[in-house]
Amino acid sequence: MSSEESVPAEGIERVETVEGVTSPAATRVIEPPTPSRSFWTRIDRPFVFGFLMTMGGLVAVLLAITLTNLSTVLIYIAFAMFAALGLDPAVRFLERRGLSRGLSVLAVILGLVVVLALVLLMIVPVVVEQITSFVKSVPDLITDFMHSDVYAFLEKQFGDQFEQLVADAQSFLTDGKTWQVIGGGALQVGSSIATGISGFIVVLVLTLYFLAGLPSIKTALLRFAPARDRAGARGITDQITDSVGGYVQGMVILAFANAIVTLVLYLALGLPFPPLMATVAFLITLIPLVGSVLFWAIGSVIALFADPLHALLFAVIYLVYMQLEAYFLTPRVMNKAVSVPGPLVVIGALAGGTLLGLLGALVAVPVTASILIIINQVWLPRQDARV
């Protein structure tokens, strides 16, 4: 006997014939298909499998705990890399003028240290003095406000409730227990300042190392790409680093412009604490999108306690400047660095701020620009090549 086998969809069909004889009435035997086994029935050693799954879950939990405990270090590293990419265009500018990479990095770092030292020597004493004056002048500011026309208007509109609210605020600020609580909180603030100074030193040292070794870092990362794709990957990496560096420089320029405008307005209008408010403006306007609006509200409220009319002038003039910045300065400063559509800027900043707070808001725009570069130069060409 001989047999021929074929596998139809419904099972195995076997045709049996008598040797040497061709007969149309050959016997056909259809065998049922072998039942498929589920994933769980294919596990030969379920105890080992369960043990490995449990160990994998524990490793994942330990990894998550480790990353949580290292969050501060990771934030330091992210800030340092962000600062290094922001300083890299200045280093390359010096390299194009004939200096070596090491001398260029040294010159840029020394320049940064000199600028920071001048800022600390010129601004910090004035800011500390004005903070002290502001705290001491709070009762007088409230008293002057109570004798102003704005207070009379609000009292007329809201009656005794507004007067009681102001009285409660004045008693709270002049109570000795309040300042004891504030003094206790000042110790925590001092501890936070010490932690911030140590963190700043760590970030500065990491920035120095990252800035000096940035070319070698990029070369080492490019080795993870296949050799045939490294040239294209290097071009994309250079575009991403250039966009991040340009974005950082643009944000510093815009924040500095906000600080200068605030200083000039406060001096011209005779408002209190011009250096302090200029410093606050620089720090707050580094936050993309909402920084200018947030400082506009803060600056207007502080000015309101000194002079309501001048506060109104400050609010109007600074609002006009915000429009000029949005439609004139920002496109000129940022378009050369990053080219991101407006809706994506808003979405990226909201997502980054929600996930990583201030750091996420700062890096949201360059990260969005980097994703767009990868999509336009890697993914879309591959899709266009498919027929």
Steps between C-alpha positions, in 0.01 A plus 500: 500500500613858436342824613497865392418770753367856455391750765167670426355771720268266683751226575741247351378315191669164418434324166563125505545307172592145412859479375519497123125551455334832423145498621253787515343337801807545714440517872516855648562531873475849658665527838390774744745790554722503804340729759700815570631546854455825690789693649437372850486134394840535330671593829696189592616625842239738642682543832816627327291719273314655795823553690660682205193719453503593869871581489446715191226696676721553805788620281266746327380634839859533627598680179210745544600564864861552396405751231278684750784526751736617226255759367705792638819369340321442170363857510853632562626301201215627280562863598875461444451346155248771416750769606785332310296494180416867558868595538623279215427756221728751678772235526474416130510873418837524674615180329426656161725791604795263539489399867515136604200328657657504846589871491157584361326312781725665757429847361124445495492358854717782633274753330195334654659502846596869466145593395349303789746657746414851378129423528546368853712798608278763340152355533493277809585769761245737348239225478557393862478862615182558304341177628570620855357843419197341341427288808540802731284722278205261471300668783566847354399381155172366639440827690563709188275270304222550756517877441492471121207558266508134393440392859213747534343364181534138612367583847200671343430200281553222755435680830613367836617166360786660309598716798507194724712314245762777493500521881558126528785521249661787692472323836643184347803683361566696821455209741821379664396135475472537126862606474604216731338259258665682211833484683459126545418471134806711423718222641344261251548759228864533602541125482338502157735778389801299618371196311443717195856639515649150526277386213612799293865410557431139397318617186785740416763224531289258293448772239876543474553128444212470252612807308859378474403148393193577288657388166623172650162444667320539166753271328452233766122517470516480120680164525170346610365571151586266209811603309301565180272750682759688707551785255130580493471451875788743557327763288175459694688510833676822401167658406347398833789631709506824299127550555532440877798736528325770300186460707688545828675811370170639372327447835784679684485793255122537537516473880775763509285730283210455745729587792625818328144612416390438859798689643439801272126509571540474877765774502306728265171462689663532842382156611678324789772233478608529131808267520301239693214502251741489205664190648160341559403584141813330361445181701126471436506582129740211441185285530359469147150616411371591846809675640425846359132485598589382850747783556256754353256405775769503773652832391161666474390385846826619663467836325136530610602530867729794418291701254180378328539740204862403440404135542242542224761665277745218567236237422405667170858566383622153593197347327593691182858374535370141533324540164816640340700212646252240377466632144838664439779395736418132552470411127831674424683340790346152494430423133869449429527255790176302497219485252198361681135579419318703765251228603782250551687752717197535728432125513867416562535760777183380673606135479857570613388717791250237612753216488821667620402839639734790423758279331234351275370845405854615415590202282156453341561722196845361403379145558201568273735647238724193524204267450393699193854479357503122543154465344583722201839347427457134600142385514343701216774414243452130579127536451554686170733222380228239540303434180 
